[in-house]
Amino acid sequence: MYYRRVNLMAATCAVCASMLLLMALTAWATSPAEAVVRGAIASMKALPATAGEPAAQREVLDSIDNSLALDLLAKQALGPQWDKLSKSEQHRFVAVFTRSLEKIGFPPAAATLSQVKVNYLGSSNQGSEEVVRTTIANEGGGQMPIDFHLIRRGSRWQIVDAVADGMSLSSAISTRIQNAVTSEGYQKMLEELQTQVSAADPSP
């Protein structure tokens, strides 16, 4: 009887240990979409250290670019104007739009991210869409929630928006570009965007 009780206790302990291990592994597991967000933020944090090293900077920028659905972001940014462009004009705008993010958008974002801690709070999946919830915390203890919205495109996930404290980044960009198109025309807006890119840091 004693032997059976010992075996029963040992089996119970083994089951409990297995359950605890499974819970720990589940807690540490990340979804493919969250892995994309983690990779993008890690690359963004690494960007400032590549100043003066064109090859290393290009590698980091490519990593960030690949995490974003740049073609969809560019299309949304132009709004109704997108469908008025030819395929070649659309490709050109995506290229200029991407370059503007690399030169004007990424550097300040990278500088900010390098000074804060990013906490990952999990994600919610709705088929081909997923929201990865995070907060960024500064040394003073302040926190800001940022939700990353991703879509699945084939076998990979890409970021289509970041909502910081209730404000959509893609919507803010779209508003600025579409206002410029309305007031100045598409070609003038494109020229001004290219001028801003050229005036930024000339490194790749």
CNS distance restraints for C-alpha pairs under 8 A (distance, minus, plus):
assign (resid   1 and name CA) (resid   5 and name CA) 6.26 0.50 0.50
assign (resid   2 and name CA) (resid   6 and name CA) 6.20 0.50 0.50
assign (resid   3 and name CA) (resid   7 and name CA) 6.22 0.50 0.50
assign (resid   4 and name CA) (resid   8 and name CA) 6.01 0.50 0.50
assign (resid   5 and name CA) (resid   9 and name CA) 6.07 0.50 0.50
assign (resid   6 and name CA) (resid  10 and name CA) 6.07 0.50 0.50
assign (resid   7 and name CA) (resid  11 and name CA) 6.06 0.50 0.50
assign (resid   8 and name CA) (resid  12 and name CA) 6.06 0.50 0.50
assign (resid   9 and name CA) (resid  13 and name CA) 6.08 0.50 0.50
assign (resid  10 and name CA) (resid  14 and name CA) 6.14 0.50 0.50
assign (resid  11 and name CA) (resid  15 and name CA) 6.23 0.50 0.50
assign (resid  12 and name CA) (resid  16 and name CA) 6.19 0.50 0.50
assign (resid  13 and name CA) (resid  17 and name CA) 6.00 0.50 0.50
assign (resid  14 and name CA) (resid  18 and name CA) 6.14 0.50 0.50
assign (resid  15 and name CA) (resid  19 and name CA) 6.19 0.50 0.50
assign (resid  16 and name CA) (resid  20 and name CA) 6.16 0.50 0.50
assign (resid  17 and name CA) (resid  21 and name CA) 6.11 0.50 0.50
assign (resid  18 and name CA) (resid  22 and name CA) 6.10 0.50 0.50
assign (resid  19 and name CA) (resid  23 and name CA) 6.13 0.50 0.50
assign (resid  20 and name CA) (resid  24 and name CA) 6.15 0.50 0.50
assign (resid  21 and name CA) (resid  25 and name CA) 6.15 0.50 0.50
assign (resid  22 and name CA) (resid  26 and name CA) 6.07 0.50 0.50
assign (resid  23 and name CA) (resid  27 and name CA) 6.12 0.50 0.50
assign (resid  24 and name CA) (resid  28 and name CA) 6.34 0.50 0.50
assign (resid  25 and name CA) (resid  29 and name CA) 6.01 0.50 0.50
assign (resid  30 and name CA) (resid  34 and name CA) 5.94 0.50 0.50
assign (resid  30 and name CA) (resid  35 and name CA) 6.35 0.50 0.50
assign (resid  30 and name CA) (resid 122 and name CA) 7.95 0.50 0.50
assign (resid  31 and name CA) (resid  35 and name CA) 6.23 0.50 0.50
assign (resid  31 and name CA) (resid 123 and name CA) 7.80 0.50 0.50
assign (resid  32 and name CA) (resid  36 and name CA) 6.43 0.50 0.50
assign (resid  32 and name CA) (resid 156 and name CA) 7.92 0.50 0.50
assign (resid  32 and name CA) (resid 157 and name CA) 7.14 0.50 0.50
assign (resid  33 and name CA) (resid  37 and name CA) 6.58 0.50 0.50
assign (resid  33 and name CA) (resid 130 and name CA) 6.89 0.50 0.50
assign (resid  33 and name CA) (resid 132 and name CA) 7.31 0.50 0.50
assign (resid  33 and name CA) (resid 150 and name CA) 6.79 0.50 0.50
assign (resid  33 and name CA) (resid 157 and name CA) 5.58 0.50 0.50
assign (resid  33 and name CA) (resid 158 and name CA) 7.53 0.50 0.50
assign (resid  34 and name CA) (resid  38 and name CA) 6.12 0.50 0.50
assign (resid  34 and name CA) (resid 122 and name CA) 7.88 0.50 0.50
assign (resid  34 and name CA) (resid 123 and name CA) 7.21 0.50 0.50
assign (resid  34 and name CA) (resid 132 and name CA) 5.93 0.50 0.50
assign (resid  35 and name CA) (resid  39 and name CA) 6.05 0.50 0.50
assign (resid  36 and name CA) (resid  40 and name CA) 6.11 0.50 0.50
assign (resid  36 and name CA) (resid  67 and name CA) 6.23 0.50 0.50
assign (resid  36 and name CA) (resid 157 and name CA) 6.87 0.50 0.50
assign (resid  36 and name CA) (resid 158 and name CA) 7.17 0.50 0.50
assign (resid  36 and name CA) (resid 159 and name CA) 8.00 0.50 0.50
assign (resid  37 and name CA) (resid  41 and name CA) 6.16 0.50 0.50
assign (resid  37 and name CA) (resid  67 and name CA) 7.54 0.50 0.50
assign (resid  37 and name CA) (resid 132 and name CA) 7.61 0.50 0.50
assign (resid  37 and name CA) (resid 148 and name CA) 7.40 0.50 0.50
assign (resid  37 and name CA) (resid 159 and name CA) 7.57 0.50 0.50
assign (resid  38 and name CA) (resid  42 and name CA) 6.07 0.50 0.50
assign (resid  39 and name CA) (resid  43 and name CA) 6.10 0.50 0.50
assign (resid  39 and name CA) (resid  67 and name CA) 7.96 0.50 0.50
assign (resid  40 and name CA) (resid  44 and name CA) 6.07 0.50 0.50
assign (resid  40 and name CA) (resid  63 and name CA) 7.04 0.50 0.50
assign (resid  40 and name CA) (resid  64 and name CA) 5.29 0.50 0.50
assign (resid  40 and name CA) (resid  67 and name CA) 6.17 0.50 0.50
assign (resid  41 and name CA) (resid  45 and name CA) 6.10 0.50 0.50
assign (resid  41 and name CA) (resid 113 and name CA) 7.62 0.50 0.50
assign (resid  42 and name CA) (resid  46 and name CA) 6.27 0.50 0.50
assign (resid  43 and name CA) (resid  47 and name CA) 6.25 0.50 0.50
assign (resid  43 and name CA) (resid  60 and name CA) 5.78 0.50 0.50
assign (resid  43 and name CA) (resid  61 and name CA) 7.73 0.50 0.50
assign (resid  43 and name CA) (resid  63 and name CA) 6.73 0.50 0.50
assign (resid  43 and name CA) (resid  64 and name CA) 6.30 0.50 0.50
assign (resid  44 and name CA) (resid  60 and name CA) 7.60 0.50 0.50
assign (resid  44 and name CA) (resid  64 and name CA) 6.91 0.50 0.50
assign (resid  44 and name CA) (resid 106 and name CA) 7.38 0.50 0.50
assign (resid  44 and name CA) (resid 109 and name CA) 7.53 0.50 0.50
assign (resid  44 and name CA) (resid 110 and name CA) 5.02 0.50 0.50
assign (resid  44 and name CA) (resid 113 and name CA) 7.31 0.50 0.50
assign (resid  45 and name CA) (resid 110 and name CA) 5.34 0.50 0.50
assign (resid  45 and name CA) (resid 111 and name CA) 7.40 0.50 0.50
assign (resid  45 and name CA) (resid 113 and name CA) 5.88 0.50 0.50
assign (resid  45 and name CA) (resid 114 and name CA) 4.98 0.50 0.50
assign (resid  46 and name CA) (resid  50 and name CA) 7.16 0.50 0.50
assign (resid  46 and name CA) (resid  60 and name CA) 7.38 0.50 0.50
assign (resid  46 and name CA) (resid 110 and name CA) 7.74 0.50 0.50
assign (resid  46 and name CA) (resid 114 and name CA) 7.90 0.50 0.50
assign (resid  47 and name CA) (resid  51 and name CA) 7.50 0.50 0.50
assign (resid  47 and name CA) (resid  57 and name CA) 6.59 0.50 0.50
assign (resid  47 and name CA) (resid  60 and name CA) 6.36 0.50 0.50
assign (resid  47 and name CA) (resid  61 and name CA) 7.57 0.50 0.50
assign (resid  47 and name CA) (resid 107 and name CA) 7.59 0.50 0.50
assign (resid  47 and name CA) (resid 110 and name CA) 6.40 0.50 0.50
assign (resid  48 and name CA) (resid 107 and name CA) 7.32 0.50 0.50
assign (resid  48 and name CA) (resid 110 and name CA) 6.71 0.50 0.50
assign (resid  48 and name CA) (resid 111 and name CA) 6.90 0.50 0.50
assign (resid  50 and name CA) (resid  54 and name CA) 7.33 0.50 0.50
assign (resid  50 and name CA) (resid  56 and name CA) 5.84 0.50 0.50
assign (resid  50 and name CA) (resid  57 and name CA) 4.97 0.50 0.50
assign (resid  51 and name CA) (resid  57 and name CA) 6.88 0.50 0.50
assign (resid  52 and name CA) (resid 203 and name CA) 7.41 0.50 0.50
assign (resid  53 and name CA) (resid  57 and name CA) 6.01 0.50 0.50
assign (resid  54 and name CA) (resid  58 and name CA) 5.99 0.50 0.50
assign (resid  54 and name CA) (resid 203 and name CA) 6.33 0.50 0.50
assign (resid  54 and name CA) (resid 204 and name CA) 5.66 0.50 0.50
assign (resid  55 and name CA) (resid  59 and name CA) 6.33 0.50 0.50
assign (resid  56 and name CA) (resid  60 and name CA) 6.38 0.50 0.50
assign (resid  57 and name CA) (resid  61 and name CA) 6.08 0.50 0.50
assign (resid  57 and name CA) (resid 204 and name CA) 6.81 0.50 0.50
assign (resid  58 and name CA) (resid  62 and name CA) 6.03 0.50 0.50
assign (resid  58 and name CA) (resid 204 and name CA) 6.05 0.50 0.50
assign (resid  59 and name CA) (resid  63 and name CA) 6.34 0.50 0.50
assign (resid  60 and name CA) (resid  64 and name CA) 6.39 0.50 0.50
assign (resid  61 and name CA) (resid  65 and name CA) 6.02 0.50 0.50
assign (resid  61 and name CA) (resid 102 and name CA) 7.00 0.50 0.50
assign (resid  62 and name CA) (resid  66 and name CA) 6.03 0.50 0.50
assign (resid  63 and name CA) (resid  67 and name CA) 6.59 0.50 0.50
assign (resid  64 and name CA) (resid  68 and name CA) 6.82 0.50 0.50
assign (resid  65 and name CA) (resid  69 and name CA) 7.92 0.50 0.50
assign (resid  65 and name CA) (resid  70 and name CA) 7.14 0.50 0.50
assign (resid  65 and name CA) (resid  98 and name CA) 7.83 0.50 0.50
assign (resid  66 and name CA) (resid 158 and name CA) 7.55 0.50 0.50
assign (resid  67 and name CA) (resid 157 and name CA) 7.48 0.50 0.50
assign (resid  67 and name CA) (resid 158 and name CA) 5.09 0.50 0.50
assign (resid  67 and name CA) (resid 159 and name CA) 6.10 0.50 0.50
assign (resid  68 and name CA) (resid 158 and name CA) 5.00 0.50 0.50
assign (resid  68 and name CA) (resid 159 and name CA) 4.68 0.50 0.50
assign (resid  68 and name CA) (resid 160 and name CA) 6.38 0.50 0.50
assign (resid  69 and name CA) (resid  73 and name CA) 6.18 0.50 0.50
assign (resid  69 and name CA) (resid 158 and name CA) 5.35 0.50 0.50
assign (resid  69 and name CA) (resid 159 and name CA) 5.83 0.50 0.50
assign (resid  69 and name CA) (resid 160 and name CA) 5.67 0.50 0.50
assign (resid  70 and name CA) (resid  74 and name CA) 5.96 0.50 0.50
assign (resid  70 and name CA) (resid  94 and name CA) 7.09 0.50 0.50
assign (resid  70 and name CA) (resid  98 and name CA) 6.80 0.50 0.50
assign (resid  70 and name CA) (resid 160 and name CA) 7.91 0.50 0.50
assign (resid  71 and name CA) (resid  75 and name CA) 6.18 0.50 0.50
assign (resid  71 and name CA) (resid  94 and name CA) 6.00 0.50 0.50
assign (resid  72 and name CA) (resid  76 and name CA) 6.12 0.50 0.50
assign (resid  72 and name CA) (resid 160 and name CA) 7.34 0.50 0.50
assign (resid  73 and name CA) (resid  77 and name CA) 6.02 0.50 0.50
assign (resid  73 and name CA) (resid 160 and name CA) 6.47 0.50 0.50
assign (resid  73 and name CA) (resid 170 and name CA) 6.92 0.50 0.50
assign (resid  74 and name CA) (resid  78 and name CA) 6.42 0.50 0.50
assign (resid  74 and name CA) (resid  93 and name CA) 7.35 0.50 0.50
assign (resid  74 and name CA) (resid  94 and name CA) 5.67 0.50 0.50
assign (resid  74 and name CA) (resid  97 and name CA) 6.43 0.50 0.50
assign (resid  75 and name CA) (resid  79 and name CA) 6.36 0.50 0.50
assign (resid  75 and name CA) (resid  82 and name CA) 5.94 0.50 0.50
assign (resid  75 and name CA) (resid  94 and name CA) 7.98 0.50 0.50
assign (resid  76 and name CA) (resid 170 and name CA) 7.86 0.50 0.50
assign (resid  76 and name CA) (resid 174 and name CA) 6.43 0.50 0.50
assign (resid  77 and name CA) (resid 170 and name CA) 7.31 0.50 0.50
assign (resid  77 and name CA) (resid 171 and name CA) 7.64 0.50 0.50
assign (resid  77 and name CA) (resid 173 and name CA) 6.30 0.50 0.50
assign (resid  77 and name CA) (resid 174 and name CA) 3.85 0.50 0.50
assign (resid  77 and name CA) (resid 175 and name CA) 7.34 0.50 0.50
assign (resid  77 and name CA) (resid 177 and name CA) 6.27 0.50 0.50
assign (resid  77 and name CA) (resid 178 and name CA) 6.85 0.50 0.50
assign (resid  78 and name CA) (resid  82 and name CA) 5.43 0.50 0.50
assign (resid  78 and name CA) (resid 174 and name CA) 6.51 0.50 0.50
assign (resid  78 and name CA) (resid 177 and name CA) 6.54 0.50 0.50
assign (resid  78 and name CA) (resid 178 and name CA) 5.82 0.50 0.50
assign (resid  79 and name CA) (resid 174 and name CA) 7.37 0.50 0.50
assign (resid  79 and name CA) (resid 178 and name CA) 6.79 0.50 0.50
assign (resid  80 and name CA) (resid  84 and name CA) 7.33 0.50 0.50
assign (resid  81 and name CA) (resid  85 and name CA) 6.93 0.50 0.50
assign (resid  81 and name CA) (resid 186 and name CA) 7.71 0.50 0.50
assign (resid  82 and name CA) (resid  90 and name CA) 6.95 0.50 0.50
assign (resid  85 and name CA) (resid  89 and name CA) 5.59 0.50 0.50
assign (resid  85 and name CA) (resid  90 and name CA) 5.95 0.50 0.50
assign (resid  86 and name CA) (resid  90 and name CA) 6.16 0.50 0.50
assign (resid  87 and name CA) (resid  91 and name CA) 6.25 0.50 0.50
assign (resid  88 and name CA) (resid  92 and name CA) 6.18 0.50 0.50
assign (resid  89 and name CA) (resid  93 and name CA) 6.18 0.50 0.50
assign (resid  90 and name CA) (resid  94 and name CA) 6.24 0.50 0.50
assign (resid  91 and name CA) (resid  95 and name CA) 6.28 0.50 0.50
assign (resid  92 and name CA) (resid  96 and name CA) 6.29 0.50 0.50
assign (resid  93 and name CA) (resid  97 and name CA) 5.81 0.50 0.50
assign (resid  93 and name CA) (resid 190 and name CA) 7.67 0.50 0.50
assign (resid  94 and name CA) (resid  98 and name CA) 5.94 0.50 0.50
assign (resid  95 and name CA) (resid  99 and name CA) 6.17 0.50 0.50
assign (resid  96 and name CA) (resid 100 and name CA) 6.09 0.50 0.50
assign (resid  96 and name CA) (resid 190 and name CA) 7.99 0.50 0.50
assign (resid  96 and name CA) (resid 193 and name CA) 7.54 0.50 0.50
assign (resid  96 and name CA) (resid 194 and name CA) 6.69 0.50 0.50
assign (resid  97 and name CA) (resid 101 and name CA) 6.40 0.50 0.50
assign (resid  98 and name CA) (resid 102 and name CA) 6.31 0.50 0.50
assign (resid  99 and name CA) (resid 103 and name CA) 6.11 0.50 0.50
assign (resid  99 and name CA) (resid 197 and name CA) 6.89 0.50 0.50
assign (resid 100 and name CA) (resid 104 and name CA) 5.43 0.50 0.50
assign (resid 100 and name CA) (resid 105 and name CA) 6.78 0.50 0.50
assign (resid 100 and name CA) (resid 193 and name CA) 7.14 0.50 0.50
assign (resid 100 and name CA) (resid 194 and name CA) 7.68 0.50 0.50
assign (resid 100 and name CA) (resid 196 and name CA) 7.65 0.50 0.50
assign (resid 100 and name CA) (resid 197 and name CA) 5.51 0.50 0.50
assign (resid 101 and name CA) (resid 105 and name CA) 4.39 0.50 0.50
assign (resid 101 and name CA) (resid 106 and name CA) 5.80 0.50 0.50
assign (resid 102 and name CA) (resid 106 and name CA) 5.25 0.50 0.50
assign (resid 102 and name CA) (resid 107 and name CA) 7.33 0.50 0.50
assign (resid 103 and name CA) (resid 107 and name CA) 6.76 0.50 0.50
assign (resid 103 and name CA) (resid 197 and name CA) 6.19 0.50 0.50
assign (resid 103 and name CA) (resid 200 and name CA) 6.04 0.50 0.50
assign (resid 103 and name CA) (resid 201 and name CA) 6.73 0.50 0.50
assign (resid 104 and name CA) (resid 108 and name CA) 7.62 0.50 0.50
assign (resid 104 and name CA) (resid 196 and name CA) 7.98 0.50 0.50
assign (resid 104 and name CA) (resid 197 and name CA) 7.03 0.50 0.50
assign (resid 104 and name CA) (resid 200 and name CA) 6.90 0.50 0.50
assign (resid 105 and name CA) (resid 109 and name CA) 6.59 0.50 0.50
assign (resid 106 and name CA) (resid 110 and name CA) 5.86 0.50 0.50
assign (resid 107 and name CA) (resid 111 and name CA) 6.17 0.50 0.50
assign (resid 108 and name CA) (resid 112 and name CA) 6.23 0.50 0.50
assign (resid 109 and name CA) (resid 113 and name CA) 6.15 0.50 0.50
assign (resid 110 and name CA) (resid 114 and name CA) 6.05 0.50 0.50
assign (resid 111 and name CA) (resid 115 and name CA) 6.88 0.50 0.50
assign (resid 112 and name CA) (resid 116 and name CA) 6.79 0.50 0.50
assign (resid 113 and name CA) (resid 117 and name CA) 7.51 0.50 0.50
assign (resid 113 and name CA) (resid 118 and name CA) 7.99 0.50 0.50
assign (resid 115 and name CA) (resid 138 and name CA) 7.03 0.50 0.50
assign (resid 116 and name CA) (resid 136 and name CA) 6.15 0.50 0.50
assign (resid 116 and name CA) (resid 137 and name CA) 5.52 0.50 0.50
assign (resid 116 and name CA) (resid 138 and name CA) 4.82 0.50 0.50
assign (resid 116 and name CA) (resid 139 and name CA) 7.15 0.50 0.50
assign (resid 117 and name CA) (resid 136 and name CA) 5.50 0.50 0.50
assign (resid 117 and name CA) (resid 137 and name CA) 5.17 0.50 0.50
assign (resid 117 and name CA) (resid 138 and name CA) 6.50 0.50 0.50
assign (resid 118 and name CA) (resid 134 and name CA) 6.68 0.50 0.50
assign (resid 118 and name CA) (resid 135 and name CA) 5.82 0.50 0.50
assign (resid 118 and name CA) (resid 136 and name CA) 4.55 0.50 0.50
assign (resid 118 and name CA) (resid 137 and name CA) 6.50 0.50 0.50
assign (resid 119 and name CA) (resid 134 and name CA) 5.38 0.50 0.50
assign (resid 119 and name CA) (resid 135 and name CA) 5.22 0.50 0.50
assign (resid 119 and name CA) (resid 136 and name CA) 6.25 0.50 0.50
assign (resid 119 and name CA) (resid 137 and name CA) 7.75 0.50 0.50
assign (resid 120 and name CA) (resid 132 and name CA) 7.78 0.50 0.50
assign (resid 120 and name CA) (resid 133 and name CA) 6.24 0.50 0.50
assign (resid 120 and name CA) (resid 134 and name CA) 4.54 0.50 0.50
assign (resid 120 and name CA) (resid 135 and name CA) 6.79 0.50 0.50
assign (resid 121 and name CA) (resid 132 and name CA) 7.58 0.50 0.50
assign (resid 121 and name CA) (resid 133 and name CA) 5.28 0.50 0.50
assign (resid 121 and name CA) (resid 134 and name CA) 5.36 0.50 0.50
assign (resid 121 and name CA) (resid 135 and name CA) 7.63 0.50 0.50
assign (resid 122 and name CA) (resid 132 and name CA) 6.05 0.50 0.50
assign (resid 122 and name CA) (resid 133 and name CA) 5.71 0.50 0.50
assign (resid 122 and name CA) (resid 134 and name CA) 7.57 0.50 0.50
assign (resid 123 and name CA) (resid 130 and name CA) 6.80 0.50 0.50
assign (resid 123 and name CA) (resid 131 and name CA) 5.41 0.50 0.50
assign (resid 123 and name CA) (resid 132 and name CA) 4.29 0.50 0.50
assign (resid 123 and name CA) (resid 133 and name CA) 5.75 0.50 0.50
assign (resid 124 and name CA) (resid 130 and name CA) 5.64 0.50 0.50
assign (resid 124 and name CA) (resid 131 and name CA) 5.40 0.50 0.50
assign (resid 124 and name CA) (resid 132 and name CA) 6.76 0.50 0.50
assign (resid 125 and name CA) (resid 129 and name CA) 6.06 0.50 0.50
assign (resid 125 and name CA) (resid 130 and name CA) 4.35 0.50 0.50
assign (resid 125 and name CA) (resid 131 and name CA) 6.61 0.50 0.50
assign (resid 126 and name CA) (resid 130 and name CA) 5.92 0.50 0.50
assign (resid 128 and name CA) (resid 151 and name CA) 5.60 0.50 0.50
assign (resid 128 and name CA) (resid 152 and name CA) 5.00 0.50 0.50
assign (resid 128 and name CA) (resid 153 and name CA) 7.92 0.50 0.50
assign (resid 129 and name CA) (resid 149 and name CA) 7.33 0.50 0.50
assign (resid 129 and name CA) (resid 150 and name CA) 5.73 0.50 0.50
assign (resid 129 and name CA) (resid 151 and name CA) 4.47 0.50 0.50
assign (resid 129 and name CA) (resid 152 and name CA) 6.27 0.50 0.50
assign (resid 130 and name CA) (resid 149 and name CA) 5.98 0.50 0.50
assign (resid 130 and name CA) (resid 150 and name CA) 5.28 0.50 0.50
assign (resid 130 and name CA) (resid 151 and name CA) 6.37 0.50 0.50
assign (resid 131 and name CA) (resid 147 and name CA) 6.30 0.50 0.50
assign (resid 131 and name CA) (resid 148 and name CA) 5.51 0.50 0.50
assign (resid 131 and name CA) (resid 149 and name CA) 4.61 0.50 0.50
assign (resid 131 and name CA) (resid 150 and name CA) 6.24 0.50 0.50
assign (resid 132 and name CA) (resid 147 and name CA) 5.66 0.50 0.50
assign (resid 132 and name CA) (resid 148 and name CA) 5.05 0.50 0.50
assign (resid 132 and name CA) (resid 149 and name CA) 6.54 0.50 0.50
assign (resid 132 and name CA) (resid 150 and name CA) 7.87 0.50 0.50
assign (resid 133 and name CA) (resid 145 and name CA) 7.45 0.50 0.50
assign (resid 133 and name CA) (resid 146 and name CA) 6.28 0.50 0.50
assign (resid 133 and name CA) (resid 147 and name CA) 4.55 0.50 0.50
assign (resid 133 and name CA) (resid 148 and name CA) 6.41 0.50 0.50
assign (resid 134 and name CA) (resid 145 and name CA) 5.84 0.50 0.50
assign (resid 134 and name CA) (resid 146 and name CA) 5.25 0.50 0.50
assign (resid 134 and name CA) (resid 147 and name CA) 6.00 0.50 0.50
assign (resid 134 and name CA) (resid 148 and name CA) 7.84 0.50 0.50
assign (resid 135 and name CA) (resid 143 and name CA) 6.21 0.50 0.50
assign (resid 135 and name CA) (resid 144 and name CA) 5.32 0.50 0.50
assign (resid 135 and name CA) (resid 145 and name CA) 4.21 0.50 0.50
assign (resid 135 and name CA) (resid 146 and name CA) 5.59 0.50 0.50
assign (resid 136 and name CA) (resid 143 and name CA) 5.47 0.50 0.50
assign (resid 136 and name CA) (resid 144 and name CA) 5.38 0.50 0.50
assign (resid 136 and name CA) (resid 145 and name CA) 6.54 0.50 0.50
assign (resid 136 and name CA) (resid 146 and name CA) 7.38 0.50 0.50
assign (resid 137 and name CA) (resid 141 and name CA) 6.15 0.50 0.50
assign (resid 137 and name CA) (resid 142 and name CA) 5.58 0.50 0.50
assign (resid 137 and name CA) (resid 143 and name CA) 4.40 0.50 0.50
assign (resid 137 and name CA) (resid 144 and name CA) 6.69 0.50 0.50
assign (resid 138 and name CA) (resid 142 and name CA) 5.67 0.50 0.50
assign (resid 138 and name CA) (resid 143 and name CA) 6.72 0.50 0.50
assign (resid 144 and name CA) (resid 164 and name CA) 7.06 0.50 0.50
assign (resid 144 and name CA) (resid 165 and name CA) 6.10 0.50 0.50
assign (resid 145 and name CA) (resid 164 and name CA) 5.93 0.50 0.50
assign (resid 145 and name CA) (resid 165 and name CA) 5.35 0.50 0.50
assign (resid 146 and name CA) (resid 162 and name CA) 6.48 0.50 0.50
assign (resid 146 and name CA) (resid 163 and name CA) 5.43 0.50 0.50
assign (resid 146 and name CA) (resid 164 and name CA) 4.34 0.50 0.50
assign (resid 146 and name CA) (resid 165 and name CA) 6.20 0.50 0.50
assign (resid 147 and name CA) (resid 162 and name CA) 5.65 0.50 0.50
assign (resid 147 and name CA) (resid 163 and name CA) 5.10 0.50 0.50
assign (resid 147 and name CA) (resid 164 and name CA) 6.57 0.50 0.50
assign (resid 148 and name CA) (resid 159 and name CA) 6.73 0.50 0.50
assign (resid 148 and name CA) (resid 160 and name CA) 7.78 0.50 0.50
assign (resid 148 and name CA) (resid 161 and name CA) 5.93 0.50 0.50
assign (resid 148 and name CA) (resid 162 and name CA) 4.51 0.50 0.50
assign (resid 148 and name CA) (resid 163 and name CA) 6.44 0.50 0.50
assign (resid 149 and name CA) (resid 159 and name CA) 5.76 0.50 0.50
assign (resid 149 and name CA) (resid 160 and name CA) 5.72 0.50 0.50
assign (resid 149 and name CA) (resid 161 and name CA) 5.08 0.50 0.50
assign (resid 149 and name CA) (resid 162 and name CA) 6.13 0.50 0.50
assign (resid 149 and name CA) (resid 163 and name CA) 7.87 0.50 0.50
assign (resid 150 and name CA) (resid 157 and name CA) 6.23 0.50 0.50
assign (resid 150 and name CA) (resid 158 and name CA) 5.25 0.50 0.50
assign (resid 150 and name CA) (resid 159 and name CA) 4.24 0.50 0.50
assign (resid 150 and name CA) (resid 160 and name CA) 5.44 0.50 0.50
assign (resid 150 and name CA) (resid 161 and name CA) 7.11 0.50 0.50
assign (resid 151 and name CA) (resid 157 and name CA) 5.57 0.50 0.50
assign (resid 151 and name CA) (resid 158 and name CA) 5.66 0.50 0.50
assign (resid 151 and name CA) (resid 159 and name CA) 6.62 0.50 0.50
assign (resid 151 and name CA) (resid 160 and name CA) 6.92 0.50 0.50
assign (resid 152 and name CA) (resid 156 and name CA) 5.70 0.50 0.50
assign (resid 152 and name CA) (resid 157 and name CA) 4.40 0.50 0.50
assign (resid 152 and name CA) (resid 158 and name CA) 6.53 0.50 0.50
assign (resid 153 and name CA) (resid 157 and name CA) 5.97 0.50 0.50
assign (resid 153 and name CA) (resid 158 and name CA) 7.25 0.50 0.50
assign (resid 160 and name CA) (resid 170 and name CA) 7.56 0.50 0.50
assign (resid 161 and name CA) (resid 168 and name CA) 6.75 0.50 0.50
assign (resid 161 and name CA) (resid 169 and name CA) 6.30 0.50 0.50
assign (resid 161 and name CA) (resid 170 and name CA) 5.55 0.50 0.50
assign (resid 162 and name CA) (resid 168 and name CA) 5.99 0.50 0.50
assign (resid 162 and name CA) (resid 169 and name CA) 5.60 0.50 0.50
assign (resid 162 and name CA) (resid 170 and name CA) 7.15 0.50 0.50
assign (resid 163 and name CA) (resid 167 and name CA) 5.12 0.50 0.50
assign (resid 163 and name CA) (resid 168 and name CA) 4.31 0.50 0.50
assign (resid 163 and name CA) (resid 169 and name CA) 6.03 0.50 0.50
assign (resid 164 and name CA) (resid 168 and name CA) 6.50 0.50 0.50
assign (resid 164 and name CA) (resid 169 and name CA) 7.36 0.50 0.50
assign (resid 167 and name CA) (resid 172 and name CA) 7.89 0.50 0.50
assign (resid 168 and name CA) (resid 172 and name CA) 6.28 0.50 0.50
assign (resid 169 and name CA) (resid 173 and name CA) 6.32 0.50 0.50
assign (resid 170 and name CA) (resid 174 and name CA) 6.09 0.50 0.50
assign (resid 171 and name CA) (resid 175 and name CA) 6.07 0.50 0.50
assign (resid 172 and name CA) (resid 176 and name CA) 6.47 0.50 0.50
assign (resid 173 and name CA) (resid 177 and name CA) 6.29 0.50 0.50
assign (resid 174 and name CA) (resid 178 and name CA) 5.89 0.50 0.50
assign (resid 175 and name CA) (resid 179 and name CA) 5.95 0.50 0.50
assign (resid 176 and name CA) (resid 180 and name CA) 6.27 0.50 0.50
assign (resid 177 and name CA) (resid 181 and name CA) 6.25 0.50 0.50
assign (resid 177 and name CA) (resid 189 and name CA) 7.55 0.50 0.50
assign (resid 178 and name CA) (resid 182 and name CA) 6.12 0.50 0.50
assign (resid 179 and name CA) (resid 183 and name CA) 6.15 0.50 0.50
assign (resid 180 and name CA) (resid 184 and name CA) 5.65 0.50 0.50
assign (resid 180 and name CA) (resid 185 and name CA) 6.99 0.50 0.50
assign (resid 180 and name CA) (resid 186 and name CA) 7.76 0.50 0.50
assign (resid 180 and name CA) (resid 189 and name CA) 5.90 0.50 0.50
assign (resid 181 and name CA) (resid 185 and name CA) 4.42 0.50 0.50
assign (resid 181 and name CA) (resid 186 and name CA) 4.81 0.50 0.50
assign (resid 181 and name CA) (resid 188 and name CA) 7.75 0.50 0.50
assign (resid 181 and name CA) (resid 189 and name CA) 5.88 0.50 0.50
assign (resid 182 and name CA) (resid 186 and name CA) 7.81 0.50 0.50
assign (resid 184 and name CA) (resid 188 and name CA) 5.88 0.50 0.50
assign (resid 184 and name CA) (resid 189 and name CA) 6.41 0.50 0.50
assign (resid 185 and name CA) (resid 189 and name CA) 6.28 0.50 0.50
assign (resid 186 and name CA) (resid 190 and name CA) 6.15 0.50 0.50
assign (resid 187 and name CA) (resid 191 and name CA) 6.14 0.50 0.50
assign (resid 188 and name CA) (resid 192 and name CA) 6.18 0.50 0.50
assign (resid 189 and name CA) (resid 193 and name CA) 6.16 0.50 0.50
assign (resid 190 and name CA) (resid 194 and name CA) 6.17 0.50 0.50
assign (resid 191 and name CA) (resid 195 and name CA) 6.16 0.50 0.50
assign (resid 192 and name CA) (resid 196 and name CA) 6.23 0.50 0.50
assign (resid 193 and name CA) (resid 197 and name CA) 6.31 0.50 0.50
assign (resid 194 and name CA) (resid 198 and name CA) 6.17 0.50 0.50
assign (resid 195 and name CA) (resid 199 and name CA) 6.13 0.50 0.50
assign (resid 196 and name CA) (resid 200 and name CA) 6.32 0.50 0.50
assign (resid 198 and name CA) (resid 202 and name CA) 6.88 0.50 0.50
